[in-house]
Amino acid sequence: MLYGSGYVLFAFLDSELVETGLLSRQELIDAIAVGQFTPGPVFSSATFIGWQLAGIPGAIAATIGIFLPSFLFVALLNPIIRKLRNSKMMSAFLDAVNMVSVVLILVVCIETGSASITDWKTSLIAICGFAVCWKFKTINSAFVILGGSLAGYLLSFV
């Protein structure tokens, strides 16, 4: 899936890896968190998943498998996108793809939230994280994740 973001990919990874028993839901959520920490797109989560499943060879295969098709599709489709946008039918289709990717991102947020926010401690961390993001709209997500990690560590003693 080359449209949307890594969060769109989460829905597919969930059905292919969690539902088949290759990874637990928590391992998939951890992989997405690793993708947030590393520079670049959330797709780097695929490298982490490949490593979890098959070590270094799995990480290499997953990285190639996640990036190469997107580069090929973009290279092939880029010359015709303007023509597609000029077509009323294809423009409507592309608009629908936009909407579907937003809905998939929303579904992933709800699923990861319900799997991650399970008690008052995780609820408190989530509320604080939302408040920080709301107040400081340009903050790097790594700082929010680090703050949440620190809060989780400190709350583990309560």
C-alpha positions as CSV (number, residue, x, y, z in Angstrom):
1,M,0.0,0.0,0.0
2,L,1.8,3.1,-1.1
3,Y,-0.8,5.6,-0.2
4,G,-1.5,7.0,3.2
5,S,1.0,6.4,5.9
6,G,2.5,3.7,8.0
7,Y,-0.7,3.7,10.1
8,V,-2.6,2.5,7.0
9,L,0.0,-0.3,6.8
10,F,-0.9,-1.3,10.4
11,A,-4.3,-2.5,9.4
12,F,-2.8,-4.9,6.8
13,L,0.0,-6.0,9.2
14,D,-2.6,-6.7,11.9
15,S,-4.6,-9.0,9.6
16,E,-1.6,-10.7,8.1
17,L,0.7,-11.1,11.2
18,V,-1.5,-10.8,14.4
19,E,-4.5,-12.8,13.2
20,T,-2.3,-15.5,11.8
21,G,-0.3,-15.8,15.0
22,L,3.1,-14.7,13.7
23,L,3.1,-11.7,16.1
24,S,1.2,-10.6,19.1
25,R,-0.8,-7.4,19.0
26,Q,1.7,-5.9,21.6
27,E,4.6,-6.8,19.4
28,L,3.0,-5.1,16.4
29,I,2.3,-2.0,18.6
30,D,5.9,-2.1,19.7
31,A,7.0,-2.2,16.1
32,I,5.0,0.9,15.3
33,A,6.5,2.6,18.4
34,V,10.0,1.7,17.1
35,G,9.0,3.3,13.8
36,Q,8.1,6.5,15.6
37,F,11.5,6.6,17.3
38,T,13.6,6.1,14.2
39,P,14.2,8.7,11.6
40,G,12.1,8.4,8.5
41,P,8.7,7.0,7.9
42,V,6.7,4.7,10.0
43,F,7.4,2.0,7.3
44,S,10.7,1.4,9.1
45,S,8.5,-0.6,11.5
46,A,8.6,-3.2,8.8
47,T,12.3,-3.6,9.3
48,F,11.7,-4.2,13.1
49,I,9.0,-6.7,12.3
50,G,11.3,-8.5,9.9
51,W,14.0,-8.6,12.6
52,Q,11.5,-10.0,15.1
53,L,10.4,-12.8,12.7
54,A,13.7,-13.8,11.2
55,G,16.6,-11.8,12.6
56,I,19.0,-9.8,10.3
57,P,17.9,-11.6,7.1
58,G,14.3,-10.9,7.9
59,A,15.0,-7.3,8.6
60,I,16.8,-6.9,5.2
61,A,14.0,-8.7,3.3
62,A,11.3,-6.7,5.0
63,T,13.0,-3.4,4.3
64,I,13.4,-4.3,0.6
65,G,9.9,-5.7,0.5
66,I,8.3,-2.6,2.0
67,F,10.2,0.1,0.1
68,L,11.0,-1.3,-3.4
69,P,7.4,-1.7,-4.6
70,S,6.5,1.8,-3.6
71,F,9.5,3.2,-5.5
72,L,8.6,1.2,-8.6
73,F,4.9,2.2,-8.5
74,V,5.7,5.9,-8.0
75,A,8.2,5.7,-10.9
76,L,5.6,4.0,-13.1
77,L,2.6,6.0,-12.2
78,N,4.1,9.5,-11.8
79,P,3.9,10.3,-15.5
80,I,0.2,9.5,-15.8
81,I,-1.2,11.0,-12.5
82,R,-2.0,14.4,-14.1
83,K,-3.9,12.6,-16.8
84,L,-5.8,10.6,-14.2
85,R,-6.7,13.7,-12.2
86,N,-8.1,15.3,-15.3
87,S,-10.5,12.4,-15.8
88,K,-13.7,12.9,-13.7
89,M,-14.1,9.2,-13.0
90,M,-10.5,8.7,-12.0
91,S,-10.4,11.9,-10.0
92,A,-13.4,10.6,-8.0
93,F,-11.6,7.3,-7.5
94,L,-8.5,9.1,-6.2
95,D,-10.7,11.2,-3.9
96,A,-12.2,8.0,-2.5
97,V,-8.7,6.6,-2.0
98,N,-7.9,9.7,0.0
99,M,-11.0,9.2,2.2
100,V,-10.4,5.5,2.7
101,S,-6.8,6.2,3.9
102,V,-8.0,8.7,6.4
103,V,-10.6,6.2,7.7
104,L,-8.0,3.4,7.9
105,I,-5.7,5.7,9.9
106,L,-8.7,6.5,12.3
107,V,-9.4,2.8,12.7
108,V,-5.8,2.0,13.5
109,C,-5.8,4.8,16.1
110,I,-8.9,3.4,17.7
111,E,-7.5,-0.2,17.7
112,T,-4.1,0.7,19.0
113,G,-5.7,3.0,21.6
114,S,-8.0,0.3,22.9
115,A,-5.1,-2.2,23.0
116,S,-2.8,0.3,24.7
117,I,-5.0,2.3,27.1
118,T,-6.1,-0.3,29.5
119,D,-6.1,1.2,33.0
120,W,-5.9,4.6,34.8
121,K,-2.1,4.8,34.3
122,T,-2.2,4.4,30.6
123,S,-5.3,6.7,30.4
124,L,-3.4,9.4,32.3
125,I,-0.4,9.1,30.0
126,A,-2.7,9.3,26.9
127,I,-4.5,12.4,28.2
128,C,-1.1,14.1,29.0
129,G,0.2,13.1,25.6
130,F,-2.8,14.6,23.8
131,A,-2.6,17.7,25.9
132,V,1.1,18.2,25.1
133,C,0.4,17.7,21.3
134,W,-2.5,20.1,21.5
135,K,-0.5,22.8,23.3
136,F,2.7,22.4,21.3
137,K,1.5,21.6,17.8
138,T,5.0,21.5,16.3
139,I,6.6,19.2,18.9
140,N,8.6,16.2,17.6
141,S,6.7,13.0,18.3
142,A,9.9,11.5,19.7
143,F,9.7,13.8,22.7
144,V,6.0,12.9,23.3
145,I,7.0,9.2,23.2
146,L,10.0,9.7,25.5
147,G,7.7,11.6,27.9
148,G,5.1,8.8,27.8
149,S,7.9,6.2,28.4
150,L,9.2,8.1,31.4
151,A,5.7,8.6,32.8
152,G,5.0,4.8,32.3
153,Y,8.3,4.0,34.1
154,L,7.5,6.3,37.0
155,L,3.9,5.1,37.2
156,S,5.0,1.5,37.4
157,F,6.1,2.2,40.9
158,V,2.7,3.3,42.0
